[in-house]
Amino acid sequence: MDSKVQAQTDCVCQDADVSRVLDGTEQLLARDVMQCGVVSIDMKEPIQKAVMLLIERDISGLPVTRGGQLEGMLSEKDLLRLLYETKYLPGLVEDYMTYGAQSLDVETRLAVIHENLAHHSFRRVPILLEGRIAGMITRSDLIRVYKERFRPPTARSEATGKSELLAGDVMKCGLLTVHPDTPLYDAMDMIARHHVTGLPVVDKGLHLLGVITEKDLLDCVDKAEAIGASVGAYMTEDVVAFDRKTNLRCICECLITNDFHRVPILDGTRLVGIISRSDILKHRAAIFRL
C-alpha cells in the first residue's frame, strides 16, 4: 500500500477561537444558521414526484409551495401509512400535504428557533424572506451550532488559538468501503444507490489499498471477462490520500487542480475518513454565512 497510496501531510494548523462561538450564539439569527438551496415542491405536482424527491435526497420532509409562496409541508410520515397500505398513490401533493406548517422569518432569533424545534414534533422549519422560502433549519443544524458548549475542556484548550481547519475537523466518518474480493456488481450497486463517485478499497484492517471509481466501472462494462469479477482486478491503486492532520487548504488546492471529487483521509495507513469538494464548500459557506 505504501508504494501505491500517496499520503500528503502538512503542518498542524490552528482552529477557530471557541470563546467567540460561545459568546456569539445568543446573537445568531435564522439567516446565520439556515441551509440554503432548499428542495421544495409545488402543491400541483404529482405525489409520485414528491415521494421520489424524499427518497433520492434522503430527507424527511418537503416544503410545499404555490406560486413560490409557502403553503405547508409534506413529510414522510404523511406518506408512510399510505405507501404501506397501497401500491399506487393517485393525485397531487395538495391531497396529502399538511397545510399551515410552522415557518419562521430570516430575522428570527436562534433562541426562538430552538424553542420550536426542541418542543414540537417537527424536525425542520422553513425560513422565509418576504413570504418566500429562503432556507431551512433542522435540529441537526442547531446541534452543530451548540456543540461547542459540550467540547471537553482539554479538547477546547487544544483548539483555542487555531486559525485553520485540519482534515480531521472536516472529514466524514462511517464510510462506505469495499474489499478487493467484493464483486463488481456489489460496488456498482453501492455507487448507484448512495450517489457517490467512488468507493475506497480496504483490507480487513481498514488499510487503504486503492479506490474503485465510476470511471473504473464504466471502463469495464464492455469487457466479457469483467462479468463475475471482483473489485481488486479493476480498482485504481495509485490514490492521492492525506493525513488527518493535513491543513484543509492543501486538500482544497488538490481538489481544485485534479479531476477527482474526493480524497481519502488516513491515520498512518488506516482509512479514517473522506473529504469531498462539497464538504469543503459547506464549511466555507458557513464562514461567509451563505
Backbone as CSV, one residue per row, in Angstrom:
resi,resn,N_x,N_y,N_z,CA_x,CA_y,CA_z,C_x,C_y,C_z
1,MET,0.821,-1.200,0.000,0.000,0.000,0.000,0.846,1.237,0.000
2,ASP,2.014,1.224,0.711,2.826,2.425,0.836,3.274,2.958,-0.518
3,SER,3.574,2.052,-1.468,4.039,2.492,-2.771,2.892,2.891,-3.677
4,LYS,1.655,2.531,-3.307,0.518,2.777,-4.178,-0.276,4.000,-3.757
5,VAL,-0.258,4.287,-2.480,-1.065,5.381,-1.969,-0.163,6.532,-1.567
6,GLN,-0.400,7.690,-2.160,0.438,8.858,-1.897,-0.192,9.656,-0.764
7,ALA,0.381,9.562,0.422,-0.147,10.297,1.573,0.581,11.621,1.697
8,GLN,-0.176,12.704,1.706,0.410,14.030,1.785,0.057,14.642,3.135
9,THR,1.036,15.282,3.748,0.810,15.868,5.066,1.227,17.316,5.067
10,ASP,0.765,18.019,6.088,1.110,19.421,6.242,1.233,19.689,7.737
11,CYS,1.668,20.890,8.068,1.831,21.229,9.478,0.473,21.341,10.148
12,VAL,0.448,21.124,11.464,-0.793,21.255,12.221,-1.119,22.732,12.341
13,CYS,-2.345,23.096,11.905,-2.743,24.494,11.984,-3.742,24.678,13.105
14,GLN,-4.188,25.866,13.261,-4.989,26.240,14.399,-6.444,26.449,14.014
15,ASP,-7.364,26.092,14.917,-8.794,26.162,14.640,-9.358,27.501,15.123
16,ALA,-10.674,27.735,14.855,-11.303,28.997,15.242,-11.401,29.114,16.757
17,ASP,-11.417,30.331,17.241,-11.480,30.613,18.666,-12.833,30.186,19.221
18,VAL,-12.819,29.200,20.132,-14.050,28.653,20.669,-14.825,29.700,21.448
19,SER,-14.132,30.577,22.159,-14.822,31.549,23.001,-15.718,32.457,22.167
20,ARG,-15.321,32.758,20.932,-16.143,33.598,20.085,-17.436,32.882,19.700
21,VAL,-17.350,31.545,19.501,-18.541,30.773,19.183,-19.519,30.801,20.350
22,LEU,-18.972,30.602,21.545,-19.827,30.569,22.723,-20.450,31.925,22.995
23,ASP,-19.696,33.004,22.891,-20.192,34.337,23.195,-21.208,34.816,22.171
24,GLY,-21.080,34.381,20.935,-21.928,34.916,19.881,-23.190,34.135,19.618
25,THR,-23.402,33.021,20.296,-24.547,32.164,19.992,-25.863,32.893,20.169
26,GLU,-26.010,33.642,21.259,-27.287,34.297,21.544,-27.643,35.376,20.513
27,GLN,-26.638,35.884,19.804,-26.900,36.932,18.816,-27.212,36.389,17.419
28,LEU,-27.098,35.071,17.247,-27.329,34.484,15.929,-28.801,34.548,15.546
29,LEU,-29.046,34.771,14.255,-30.390,34.794,13.701,-30.556,33.619,12.740
30,ALA,-31.790,33.414,12.296,-32.070,32.313,11.379,-31.183,32.374,10.145
31,ARG,-30.972,33.565,9.593,-30.166,33.698,8.374,-28.712,33.294,8.591
32,ASP,-28.243,33.289,9.846,-26.869,32.902,10.137,-26.686,31.381,10.190
33,VAL,-27.770,30.660,10.345,-27.690,29.225,10.603,-28.331,28.389,9.494
34,MET,-29.278,28.959,8.787,-30.107,28.191,7.848,-29.305,27.597,6.694
35,GLN,-29.819,26.482,6.184,-29.317,25.880,4.954,-30.020,26.548,3.779
36,CYS,-29.250,26.907,2.759,-29.839,27.489,1.558,-29.998,26.402,0.503
37,GLY,-30.552,26.782,-0.652,-30.754,25.809,-1.718,-31.727,24.720,-1.315
38,VAL,-32.827,25.106,-0.679,-33.789,24.135,-0.141,-34.599,23.493,-1.268
39,VAL,-34.781,22.189,-1.173,-35.615,21.456,-2.118,-37.073,21.609,-1.692
40,SER,-37.921,22.113,-2.597,-39.348,22.258,-2.315,-40.140,21.695,-3.492
41,ILE,-41.445,21.666,-3.345,-42.291,21.140,-4.424,-43.596,21.922,-4.468
42,ASP,-44.100,22.154,-5.661,-45.364,22.872,-5.829,-46.523,21.934,-5.495
43,MET,-47.564,22.487,-4.913,-48.684,21.677,-4.461,-49.443,21.011,-5.617
44,LYS,-49.238,21.489,-6.841,-49.921,20.914,-8.001,-49.107,19.807,-8.677
45,GLU,-47.946,19.483,-8.131,-47.130,18.414,-8.702,-47.707,17.046,-8.311
46,PRO,-47.460,16.020,-9.137,-47.919,14.658,-8.781,-47.263,14.188,-7.490
47,ILE,-48.023,13.468,-6.700,-47.499,12.988,-5.420,-46.319,12.047,-5.612
48,GLN,-46.301,11.306,-6.747,-45.187,10.396,-7.005,-43.856,11.151,-7.092
49,LYS,-43.889,12.359,-7.634,-42.668,13.162,-7.741,-42.135,13.523,-6.354
50,ALA,-43.040,13.839,-5.445,-42.633,14.169,-4.071,-42.009,12.965,-3.387
51,VAL,-42.598,11.801,-3.584,-42.060,10.579,-2.971,-40.641,10.325,-3.459
52,MET,-40.417,10.478,-4.765,-39.089,10.251,-5.325,-38.078,11.265,-4.795
53,LEU,-38.495,12.516,-4.607,-37.594,13.537,-4.050,-37.178,13.175,-2.624
54,LEU,-38.129,12.740,-1.816,-37.813,12.358,-0.436,-36.818,11.202,-0.403
55,ILE,-36.997,10.251,-1.313,-36.115,9.084,-1.342,-34.741,9.454,-1.884
56,GLU,-34.713,10.144,-3.031,-33.448,10.459,-3.690,-32.591,11.417,-2.872
57,ARG,-33.231,12.398,-2.227,-32.476,13.387,-1.448,-32.257,12.951,-0.005
58,ASP,-32.859,11.826,0.396,-32.719,11.300,1.749,-33.102,12.357,2.783
59,ILE,-34.279,12.960,2.582,-34.787,13.969,3.510,-36.135,13.504,4.054
60,SER,-36.540,14.075,5.186,-37.754,13.593,5.841,-38.957,14.490,5.590
61,GLY,-38.764,15.603,4.873,-39.891,16.483,4.606,-39.603,17.472,3.497
62,LEU,-40.665,17.939,2.843,-40.543,18.907,1.749,-41.456,20.096,2.015
63,PRO,-40.944,21.321,1.907,-41.832,22.484,1.899,-42.698,22.451,0.643
64,VAL,-43.968,22.770,0.789,-44.889,22.784,-0.347,-45.263,24.226,-0.655
65,THR,-45.168,24.602,-1.917,-45.392,25.986,-2.313,-46.537,26.104,-3.321
66,ARG,-47.025,27.336,-3.470,-47.956,27.685,-4.540,-47.543,29.056,-5.055
67,GLY,-47.085,29.089,-6.298,-46.601,30.351,-6.859,-45.400,30.898,-6.120
68,GLY,-44.593,30.000,-5.546,-43.398,30.424,-4.822,-43.629,30.718,-3.357
69,GLN,-44.881,30.791,-2.921,-45.208,31.078,-1.522,-45.417,29.770,-0.762
70,LEU,-44.950,29.741,0.471,-45.084,28.540,1.291,-46.542,28.302,1.668
71,GLU,-47.028,27.065,1.428,-48.397,26.702,1.764,-48.468,25.639,2.863
72,GLY,-47.404,24.852,3.003,-47.426,23.795,4.002,-46.227,22.891,3.866
73,MET,-46.309,21.696,4.440,-45.223,20.727,4.395,-45.778,19.364,4.011
74,LEU,-44.921,18.576,3.404,-45.231,17.177,3.113,-44.126,16.348,3.741
75,SER,-44.487,15.486,4.684,-43.481,14.709,5.395,-43.574,13.238,5.022
76,GLU,-42.488,12.521,5.287,-42.501,11.084,5.052,-43.530,10.406,5.952
77,LYS,-43.799,11.006,7.100,-44.819,10.459,7.992,-46.207,10.554,7.357
78,ASP,-46.459,11.667,6.637,-47.736,11.821,5.943,-47.963,10.706,4.934
79,LEU,-46.872,10.220,4.341,-46.970,9.269,3.239,-46.789,7.814,3.650
80,LEU,-46.137,7.584,4.780,-45.716,6.229,5.118,-46.886,5.260,5.211
81,ARG,-47.952,5.651,5.926,-49.088,4.747,6.084,-49.754,4.461,4.739
82,LEU,-49.868,5.511,3.904,-50.495,5.336,2.596,-49.658,4.437,1.701
83,LEU,-48.340,4.613,1.745,-47.460,3.791,0.928,-47.478,2.338,1.390
84,TYR,-47.664,2.152,2.670,-47.688,0.792,3.215,-48.971,0.063,2.816
85,GLU,-50.065,0.815,2.726,-51.367,0.196,2.505,-51.739,0.055,1.039
86,THR,-51.082,0.783,0.141,-51.432,0.727,-1.275,-50.196,0.767,-2.145
87,LYS,-50.302,0.226,-3.346,-49.170,0.198,-4.269,-49.128,1.440,-5.149
88,TYR,-50.175,2.241,-5.114,-50.232,3.391,-6.013,-50.852,4.572,-5.289
89,LEU,-50.242,5.722,-5.391,-50.767,6.941,-4.789,-51.257,7.871,-5.897
90,PRO,-52.549,7.971,-6.076,-53.055,8.893,-7.097,-53.080,10.321,-6.570
91,GLY,-53.234,11.269,-7.478,-53.453,12.637,-7.060,-52.212,13.493,-6.995
92,LEU,-52.384,14.667,-6.405,-51.360,15.696,-6.351,-50.866,15.879,-4.920
93,VAL,-49.787,16.634,-4.792,-49.204,16.911,-3.474,-50.235,17.544,-2.543
94,GLU,-51.089,18.414,-3.081,-52.068,19.117,-2.253,-53.046,18.164,-1.568
95,ASP,-53.172,16.956,-2.099,-54.084,15.979,-1.499,-53.514,15.310,-0.249
96,TYR,-52.220,15.449,-0.033,-51.556,14.722,1.054,-50.810,15.628,2.030
97,MET,-50.561,16.862,1.658,-49.731,17.774,2.451,-50.427,18.211,3.739
98,THR,-49.627,18.741,4.658,-50.143,19.371,5.867,-50.144,20.877,5.639
99,TYR,-51.314,21.483,5.726,-51.434,22.915,5.464,-51.045,23.730,6.697
100,GLY,-50.600,24.953,6.448,-50.301,25.875,7.544,-49.165,25.435,8.424
101,ALA,-48.117,24.880,7.836,-46.967,24.411,8.621,-46.235,25.588,9.265
102,GLN,-45.572,25.304,10.375,-44.780,26.308,11.079,-43.655,26.830,10.193
103,SER,-43.463,28.133,10.166,-42.331,28.746,9.459,-41.858,29.938,10.262
104,LEU,-40.634,30.374,9.990,-40.056,31.495,10.708,-39.374,32.439,9.720
105,ASP,-39.115,33.649,10.155,-38.501,34.661,9.306,-36.976,34.601,9.415
106,VAL,-36.290,35.124,8.407,-34.821,35.112,8.404,-34.233,35.886,9.583
107,GLU,-35.018,36.802,10.179,-34.520,37.603,11.300,-34.890,37.004,12.661
108,THR,-35.484,35.822,12.667,-35.856,35.185,13.925,-34.612,34.814,14.731
109,ARG,-34.655,35.083,16.047,-33.517,34.769,16.907,-33.376,33.259,17.085
110,LEU,-32.133,32.823,17.290,-31.838,31.394,17.421,-32.589,30.779,18.599
111,ALA,-32.771,31.537,19.686,-33.471,31.015,20.863,-34.912,30.637,20.529
112,VAL,-35.551,31.406,19.652,-36.932,31.112,19.257,-36.972,29.849,18.408
113,ILE,-35.994,29.706,17.508,-35.909,28.510,16.670,-35.686,27.277,17.538
114,HIS,-34.797,27.426,18.510,-34.519,26.330,19.446,-35.793,25.904,20.157
115,GLU,-36.558,26.858,20.633,-37.803,26.572,21.342,-38.766,25.774,20.458
116,ASN,-38.864,26.156,19.190,-39.771,25.473,18.266,-39.335,24.038,17.994
117,LEU,-38.069,23.849,17.680,-37.602,22.523,17.282,-37.395,21.582,18.465
118,ALA,-37.171,22.142,19.642,-36.956,21.296,20.819,-38.262,20.798,21.427
119,HIS,-39.362,21.547,21.243,-40.598,21.229,21.958,-41.763,20.883,21.036
120,HIS,-41.490,20.671,19.765,-42.529,20.238,18.847,-42.058,18.988,18.097
121,SER,-42.972,18.316,17.442,-42.633,17.039,16.805,-41.864,17.205,15.496
122,PHE,-42.000,18.363,14.835,-41.312,18.523,13.551,-39.813,18.721,13.753
123,ARG,-39.035,18.209,12.791,-37.573,18.224,12.888,-36.933,19.375,12.131
124,ARG,-37.711,20.050,11.308,-37.153,21.133,10.489,-38.200,22.227,10.338
125,VAL,-37.728,23.434,10.100,-38.654,24.546,9.930,-38.179,25.413,8.759
126,PRO,-39.097,25.733,7.814,-38.723,26.610,6.703,-38.475,28.033,7.192
127,ILE,-37.504,28.696,6.569,-37.172,30.079,6.890,-37.561,30.958,5.697
128,LEU,-38.354,31.999,5.964,-38.920,32.810,4.891,-38.295,34.198,4.814
129,LEU,-38.267,34.716,3.592,-37.898,36.105,3.321,-38.981,36.671,2.418
130,GLU,-39.772,37.587,2.986,-40.890,38.179,2.255,-41.852,37.113,1.722
131,GLY,-42.126,36.126,2.554,-43.103,35.108,2.218,-42.590,33.959,1.391
132,ARG,-41.381,34.073,0.869,-40.804,33.008,0.041,-39.732,32.250,0.815
133,ILE,-39.553,30.980,0.477,-38.596,30.147,1.195,-37.167,30.604,0.893
134,ALA,-36.439,30.971,1.940,-35.048,31.386,1.792,-34.084,30.322,2.285
135,GLY,-34.579,29.427,3.136,-33.706,28.399,3.686,-34.470,27.443,4.580
136,MET,-33.727,26.593,5.259,-34.307,25.586,6.152,-33.369,25.397,7.336
137,ILE,-33.949,25.218,8.515,-33.148,24.904,9.700,-33.679,23.614,10.307
138,THR,-32.755,22.675,10.566,-33.118,21.395,11.161,-32.572,21.313,12.584
139,ARG,-32.997,20.302,13.298,-32.456,20.078,14.639,-30.955,19.864,14.589
140,SER,-30.482,19.163,13.556,-29.040,18.914,13.460,-28.264,20.204,13.212
141,ASP,-28.873,21.174,12.533,-28.221,22.474,12.354,-28.003,23.147,13.704
142,LEU,-29.004,23.060,14.577,-28.868,23.659,15.913,-27.809,22.931,16.733
143,ILE,-27.786,21.614,16.636,-26.774,20.852,17.367,-25.377,21.256,16.908
144,ARG,-25.224,21.473,15.599,-23.929,21.909,15.067,-23.505,23.240,15.689
145,VAL,-24.465,24.147,15.899,-24.160,25.451,16.482,-23.820,25.337,17.965
146,TYR,-24.598,24.513,18.682,-24.461,24.443,20.135,-23.388,23.473,20.626
147,LYS,-22.853,22.641,19.762,-21.991,21.545,20.220,-20.736,22.025,20.943
148,GLU,-20.241,23.229,20.611,-19.014,23.709,21.261,-19.180,23.870,22.766
149,ARG,-20.407,24.048,23.220,-20.641,24.166,24.665,-20.277,22.880,25.401
150,PHE,-20.268,21.779,24.667,-20.048,20.481,25.280,-18.676,19.907,24.972
151,ARG,-17.838,20.685,24.292,-16.491,20.210,23.991,-15.726,20.008,25.300
152,PRO,-15.067,18.862,25.518,-14.286,18.645,26.753,-13.243,19.744,26.922
153,PRO,-12.987,20.156,28.156,-12.038,21.253,28.400,-10.672,21.028,27.760
154,THR,-10.158,19.792,27.769,-8.840,19.542,27.179,-8.871,19.780,25.673
155,ALA,-9.939,19.292,25.021,-10.058,19.498,23.584,-10.267,20.962,23.267
156,ARG,-10.977,21.676,24.165,-11.236,23.090,23.947,-9.946,23.892,24.016
157,SER,-9.087,23.563,24.978,-7.830,24.293,25.110,-6.904,24.019,23.939
158,GLU,-6.960,22.801,23.409,-6.138,22.484,22.245,-6.611,23.247,21.025
159,ALA,-7.951,23.467,20.940,-8.496,24.148,19.770,-8.279,25.648,19.829
160,THR,-8.165,26.214,21.032,-8.028,27.650,21.165,-6.765,28.141,20.468
161,GLY,-6.912,29.200,19.693,-5.766,29.788,19.014,-5.527,29.237,17.627
162,LYS,-6.227,28.178,17.231,-6.056,27.645,15.892,-6.677,28.587,14.872
163,SER,-6.036,28.707,13.721,-6.516,29.632,12.699,-7.133,28.925,11.508
164,GLU,-6.808,27.666,11.284,-7.338,26.966,10.122,-7.736,25.545,10.488
165,LEU,-8.669,25.016,9.707,-9.133,23.657,9.943,-8.162,22.630,9.384
166,LEU,-8.177,21.458,10.002,-7.399,20.328,9.521,-8.346,19.303,8.916
167,ALA,-7.773,18.339,8.204,-8.583,17.305,7.562,-9.487,16.604,8.571
168,GLY,-8.941,16.303,9.759,-9.714,15.600,10.778,-10.912,16.378,11.289
169,ASP,-10.905,17.715,11.116,-12.021,18.541,11.566,-13.205,18.492,10.602
170,VAL,-12.935,18.127,9.362,-13.945,18.240,8.312,-14.383,16.889,7.759
171,MET,-13.521,15.902,7.847,-13.752,14.622,7.172,-15.042,13.940,7.636
172,LYS,-15.616,13.153,6.740,-16.760,12.315,7.059,-16.266,10.949,7.516
173,CYS,-16.870,10.436,8.577,-16.534,9.100,9.062,-17.683,8.149,8.718
174,GLY,-17.612,6.921,9.189,-18.658,5.956,8.888,-18.779,5.698,7.400
175,LEU,-17.658,5.391,6.763,-17.577,5.357,5.307,-18.132,4.086,4.688
176,LEU,-18.553,4.238,3.439,-18.845,3.083,2.600,-17.527,2.601,2.020
177,THR,-17.203,1.342,2.217,-15.958,0.784,1.689,-16.230,-0.584,1.064
178,VAL,-15.282,-1.038,0.264,-15.338,-2.388,-0.299,-13.976,-3.042,-0.114
179,HIS,-13.939,-4.365,-0.273,-12.704,-5.134,-0.204,-12.288,-5.559,-1.613
180,PRO,-11.042,-5.931,-1.808,-10.606,-6.356,-3.151,-11.426,-7.509,-3.713
181,ASP,-11.957,-8.375,-2.828,-12.734,-9.515,-3.319,-14.233,-9.232,-3.422
182,THR,-14.628,-7.976,-3.202,-16.031,-7.598,-3.387,-16.405,-7.704,-4.871
183,PRO,-17.504,-8.359,-5.219,-17.913,-8.440,-6.625,-18.150,-7.051,-7.218
184,LEU,-17.822,-6.897,-8.497,-18.050,-5.622,-9.169,-19.520,-5.211,-9.091
185,TYR,-20.414,-6.186,-9.169,-21.841,-5.872,-9.089,-22.170,-5.144,-7.789
186,ASP,-21.620,-5.624,-6.669,-21.909,-5.005,-5.374,-21.384,-3.575,-5.326
187,ALA,-20.199,-3.334,-5.906,-19.652,-1.980,-5.943,-20.534,-1.066,-6.786
188,MET,-20.992,-1.574,-7.929,-21.888,-0.789,-8.796,-23.182,-0.453,-8.067
189,ASP,-23.717,-1.434,-7.355,-24.973,-1.235,-6.628,-24.812,-0.172,-5.542
190,MET,-23.701,-0.194,-4.819,-23.459,0.793,-3.759,-23.319,2.196,-4.330
191,ILE,-22.573,2.329,-5.424,-22.375,3.637,-6.042,-23.694,4.188,-6.574
192,ALA,-24.502,3.322,-7.193,-25.782,3.763,-7.749,-26.769,4.150,-6.652
193,ARG,-26.813,3.387,-5.569,-27.790,3.638,-4.508,-27.424,4.815,-3.632
194,HIS,-26.132,5.020,-3.414,-25.703,6.065,-2.472,-25.216,7.334,-3.165
195,HIS,-25.259,7.358,-4.496,-24.912,8.559,-5.260,-23.516,9.078,-4.919
196,VAL,-22.547,8.181,-4.893,-21.153,8.564,-4.675,-20.366,8.305,-5.962
197,THR,-19.211,8.961,-6.094,-18.431,8.831,-7.321,-17.378,7.733,-7.232
198,GLY,-17.185,7.167,-6.045,-16.200,6.111,-5.884,-16.225,5.540,-4.485
199,LEU,-15.548,4.406,-4.319,-15.507,3.726,-3.022,-14.068,3.362,-2.672
200,PRO,-13.622,3.662,-1.443,-12.299,3.206,-1.016,-12.257,1.681,-0.945
201,VAL,-11.126,1.122,-1.340,-10.908,-0.321,-1.243,-9.933,-0.558,-0.088
202,VAL,-10.336,-1.364,0.879,-9.534,-1.561,2.087,-9.388,-3.052,2.384
203,ASP,-8.377,-3.374,3.214,-8.266,-4.743,3.707,-9.038,-4.860,5.018
204,LYS,-8.932,-5.979,5.691,-9.710,-6.196,6.906,-9.302,-5.264,8.039
205,GLY,-8.086,-4.719,7.963,-7.626,-3.773,8.973,-7.894,-2.329,8.609
206,LEU,-8.696,-2.114,7.571,-9.043,-0.789,7.061,-7.837,-0.040,6.497
207,HIS,-6.797,-0.759,6.078,-5.681,-0.122,5.405,-6.069,0.118,3.956
208,LEU,-5.811,1.319,3.468,-6.244,1.703,2.131,-5.403,1.010,1.069
209,LEU,-6.081,0.353,0.122,-5.412,-0.348,-0.963,-5.614,0.340,-2.311
210,GLY,-6.675,1.134,-2.413,-6.984,1.802,-3.665,-8.401,2.328,-3.637
211,VAL,-8.938,2.682,-4.812,-10.332,3.097,-4.928,-10.924,2.469,-6.183
212,ILE,-12.226,2.261,-6.156,-12.951,1.851,-7.357,-13.901,2.997,-7.691
213,THR,-13.719,3.606,-8.855,-14.462,4.812,-9.215,-15.525,4.517,-10.268
214,GLU,-16.386,5.505,-10.483,-17.372,5.390,-11.565,-16.674,5.099,-12.885
215,LYS,-15.576,5.808,-13.143,-14.847,5.640,-14.403,-14.274,4.221,-14.516
216,ASP,-13.724,3.709,-13.413,-13.203,2.336,-13.417,-14.295,1.351,-13.823
217,LEU,-15.493,1.557,-13.276,-16.591,0.639,-13.550,-17.105,0.780,-14.977
218,LEU,-17.190,2.019,-15.461,-17.653,2.220,-16.833,-16.657,1.667,-17.847
219,ASP,-15.373,1.705,-17.495,-14.341,1.184,-18.412,-14.426,-0.323,-18.607
220,CYS,-15.080,-1.011,-17.665,-15.085,-2.471,-17.748,-16.431,-3.066,-18.141
221,VAL,-17.448,-2.207,-18.407,-18.778,-2.757,-18.669,-18.852,-3.532,-19.986
222,ASP,-17.960,-3.228,-20.928,-17.975,-3.924,-22.215,-17.011,-5.108,-22.265
223,LYS,-16.385,-5.401,-21.130,-15.410,-6.491,-21.099,-16.071,-7.763,-20.581
224,ALA,-16.100,-8.781,-21.416,-16.753,-10.033,-21.040,-16.134,-10.634,-19.789
225,GLU,-14.802,-10.470,-19.651,-14.119,-11.072,-18.508,-14.455,-10.378,-17.184
226,ALA,-15.082,-9.190,-17.280,-15.432,-8.468,-16.057,-16.670,-9.052,-15.372
227,ILE,-17.486,-9.792,-16.130,-18.684,-10.399,-15.541,-18.251,-11.409,-14.478
228,GLY,-18.688,-11.191,-13.260,-18.319,-12.074,-12.163,-16.982,-11.748,-11.529
229,ALA,-16.316,-10.686,-12.026,-15.009,-10.316,-11.481,-15.164,-9.538,-10.177
230,SER,-14.032,-9.328,-9.506,-14.012,-8.606,-8.227,-13.380,-7.234,-8.386
231,VAL,-13.596,-6.398,-7.375,-13.109,-5.026,-7.371,-11.600,-4.947,-7.560
232,GLY,-10.861,-5.868,-6.931,-9.402,-5.812,-6.967,-8.811,-5.826,-8.356
233,ALA,-9.514,-6.416,-9.324,-8.992,-6.524,-10.682,-9.129,-5.225,-11.462
234,TYR,-9.989,-4.315,-11.005,-10.277,-3.108,-11.785,-10.124,-1.810,-10.995
235,MET,-9.747,-1.906,-9.729,-9.620,-0.692,-8.913,-8.407,0.137,-9.341
236,THR,-8.444,1.413,-8.986,-7.296,2.303,-9.180,-6.408,2.208,-7.943
237,GLU,-5.157,1.833,-8.142,-4.257,1.627,-6.999,-3.460,2.881,-6.646
238,ASP,-3.219,3.740,-7.623,-2.436,4.962,-7.387,-3.382,6.053,-6.901
239,VAL,-3.513,6.169,-5.586,-4.509,7.045,-4.975,-3.831,8.192,-4.232
240,VAL,-4.351,9.391,-4.400,-3.905,10.531,-3.604,-4.691,10.527,-2.298
241,ALA,-3.991,10.472,-1.180,-4.627,10.485,0.135,-3.898,11.485,1.025
242,PHE,-4.543,11.867,2.124,-3.966,12.849,3.034,-4.037,12.357,4.475
243,ASP,-3.076,12.796,5.269,-3.098,12.509,6.696,-4.173,13.359,7.370
244,ARG,-4.735,12.875,8.464,-5.824,13.575,9.142,-5.386,14.929,9.726
245,LYS,-4.068,15.152,9.871,-3.583,16.428,10.401,-3.181,17.404,9.303
246,THR,-3.507,17.079,8.051,-3.169,17.962,6.944,-4.039,19.212,6.974
247,ASN,-3.430,20.353,6.691,-4.149,21.614,6.569,-5.216,21.488,5.480
248,LEU,-6.434,21.920,5.781,-7.531,21.804,4.816,-7.244,22.576,3.526
249,ARG,-6.463,23.630,3.619,-6.130,24.422,2.430,-5.405,23.566,1.390
250,CYS,-4.523,22.679,1.878,-3.789,21.775,0.987,-4.744,20.870,0.216
251,ILE,-5.727,20.328,0.941,-6.683,19.419,0.323,-7.549,20.169,-0.684
252,CYS,-7.931,21.381,-0.331,-8.730,22.209,-1.234,-7.979,22.442,-2.547
253,GLU,-6.704,22.787,-2.457,-5.898,23.025,-3.659,-5.811,21.763,-4.511
254,CYS,-5.684,20.612,-3.858,-5.612,19.336,-4.574,-6.903,19.064,-5.342
255,LEU,-8.046,19.316,-4.718,-9.329,19.045,-5.363,-9.648,20.060,-6.456
256,ILE,-9.027,21.226,-6.390,-9.198,22.231,-7.443,-8.393,21.856,-8.682
257,THR,-7.180,21.356,-8.457,-6.258,21.113,-9.578,-6.369,19.719,-10.171
258,ASN,-7.206,18.852,-9.600,-7.369,17.489,-10.114,-8.829,17.213,-10.450
259,ASP,-9.066,16.136,-11.191,-10.414,15.821,-11.655,-11.226,15.009,-10.654
260,PHE,-10.575,14.408,-9.637,-11.353,13.619,-8.693,-12.097,14.519,-7.702
261,HIS,-13.217,13.995,-7.176,-14.134,14.787,-6.357,-13.895,14.646,-4.857
262,ARG,-13.160,13.613,-4.452,-12.977,13.365,-3.017,-11.636,12.684,-2.787
263,VAL,-11.110,12.807,-1.571,-9.832,12.180,-1.232,-9.958,11.434,0.099
264,PRO,-9.316,10.264,0.217,-9.321,9.530,1.486,-8.441,10.240,2.519
265,ILE,-8.813,10.091,3.785,-8.051,10.656,4.901,-7.544,9.495,5.749
266,LEU,-6.246,9.529,6.060,-5.600,8.413,6.739,-5.086,8.798,8.119
267,ASP,-5.010,7.800,8.976,-4.289,7.894,10.242,-3.203,6.833,10.155
268,GLY,-2.014,7.258,9.767,-0.976,6.292,9.413,-1.314,5.705,8.052
269,THR,-1.619,4.406,8.021,-2.048,3.778,6.768,-3.516,3.363,6.811
270,ARG,-4.189,3.613,7.934,-5.587,3.215,8.081,-6.515,4.322,7.596
271,LEU,-7.556,3.914,6.892,-8.572,4.851,6.416,-9.454,5.267,7.588
272,VAL,-9.572,6.587,7.816,-10.404,7.074,8.922,-11.497,8.028,8.454
273,GLY,-11.427,8.479,7.203,-12.443,9.414,6.730,-12.275,9.725,5.263
274,ILE,-13.096,10.646,4.799,-13.021,11.092,3.409,-13.465,12.541,3.350
275,ILE,-12.894,13.309,2.446,-13.281,14.707,2.254,-13.581,14.923,0.781
276,SER,-14.749,15.514,0.509,-15.147,15.803,-0.862,-15.154,17.308,-1.092
277,ARG,-15.279,17.689,-2.349,-15.389,19.114,-2.676,-16.580,19.738,-1.954
278,SER,-17.702,19.007,-1.901,-18.894,19.565,-1.259,-18.699,19.752,0.242
279,ASP,-17.903,18.888,0.886,-17.619,19.051,2.315,-16.914,20.379,2.574
280,ILE,-15.939,20.694,1.712,-15.198,21.945,1.878,-16.091,23.141,1.577
281,LEU,-16.930,23.021,0.549,-17.847,24.106,0.213,-18.776,24.414,1.383
282,LYS,-19.263,23.385,2.061,-20.171,23.593,3.185,-19.489,24.373,4.306
283,HIS,-18.238,24.043,4.585,-17.528,24.744,5.645,-17.195,26.179,5.251
284,ARG,-16.812,26.394,4.003,-16.531,27.763,3.556,-17.814,28.593,3.534
285,ALA,-18.931,27.967,3.128,-20.186,28.685,3.086,-20.599,29.113,4.487
286,ALA,-20.328,28.279,5.480,-20.683,28.629,6.868,-19.905,29.863,7.319
287,ILE,-18.651,29.971,6.899,-17.841,31.127,7.282,-18.427,32.418,6.732
288,PHE,-18.902,32.348,5.474,-19.429,33.548,4.824,-20.933,33.713,5.013
289,ARG,-21.533,32.861,5.862,-22.962,32.926,6.173,-23.797,32.843,4.912
290,LEU,-23.436,31.933,3.983,-24.208,31.768,2.749,-25.481,30.993,3.025
